[in-house]
Amino acid sequence: MLLLQRSSDVRILTCLSLYLLGAFQIPWSTSVVVPKSTCYAFDNTSRIVDFTEWIGHHFEYDGKDSPDLVVRFCKDVEARSQQGYVDFGRYATFNYFVAGSGNVNFVQGFYKGDLSNCETTYDKLGRTAQVNIICGKCLNENCKGELGCICRVKYDSTRCRVLIELAIPCEKPGPRVFEGFTVGFNPHSWEIVSNGITQLGYEKSHPEFSFGTLQTHLSLYMTARASLSGLVGKPSVKVNPDNGLDVHLSGSGAHGNSPTTLSPTIIVVNWICEKARNSPYEVTFSIPVEGYEPIEFILTKKCEYRQEKEGDSDSGWATFGMFSCIFMVLSTAFCCGGFFYKIRVEHQRGLDALPGMTILSACLETVSSRGDGYPQAENSPFVSQTSWDHIPVSAQTKQRTSESTYGSI
């Protein structure tokens, strides 16, 4: 009974420890991904604050001596009266949402409103509005609701621009972003990382947008503000699954050189398929930045068949070239040694002193003797010079006697 109780206690402790490890597991790093909308901003500490949940939220200000003013968060600003609506601008991109100063935490800009009587004001953008956002309550304590309210409204002299003070409970700041940092496929683009934020499509694996098997090289260009470029470290990669895709980084960016806007650094990705796979490989890139969250993005690579490394294909030719050079050197040394040997020892001159000429002459003589297809007739008046060279000695003596007695007295 005691043994059963101890075993059950061990199981409970094991399960509890596994649960705690899974529940409180802290990731090595968290990448900053672009929010779902353009309604976000960076605070004065470069932390991202996402206001996506506030889009279209209605704030109304009851003007006593002026028309009522309505602010639709990250949408537009309108002045409403019995005569109708007057548009004071619309919110377009995240560039219209910036950090504030002093008591103002954020500033929203609304542009391209109605042009009536405001055609030539504020860079010809029509009516415009500026919303100063205060995280908390109004300074004059006019707010009564929990979701905030408009504290104060002020028009300029031409009534073409309105200044609005809005108090809301701001969202909790997110991770710190390395602003100004970009990663793209050419020096003047930022498809992967823009302003320190990983763009949609590269925050996770997308098998339908993978690089093909034939593309074994890929160049990535990094830029950063010159004053903060020294904070960028060396990038690293992690492949999932671990085996099957060989990835190596090279280039100025891979060695930790500081990127700037005028002189981007390059990361050359060399990836070779060592094992074919039905689904693409996931390659996670991590670029550390001192004092900020690391820059992370994911690229996928298809491997429909196995590829050979460039070193493997060139090794055969290198071996062949090495043996060819050795053969040429040995042949030259053999020819020179044989030539000097025949000159000094055998006392031969000219072509006969070249090594192999005796064998070559014998082969040529054999070939030429086999090439005589028609033998000459014995009684032919055209006797070759060779036949005269083989005259018997008795015939030569008789010929000389006749030659000496001919014409003598």
Order of alpha helices (4+ residues) and beta strands (2+ residues): alpha-beta-beta-beta-beta-beta-beta-beta-beta-beta-beta-beta-beta-beta-beta-beta-beta-beta-beta-beta-beta-alpha-alpha-alpha-alpha
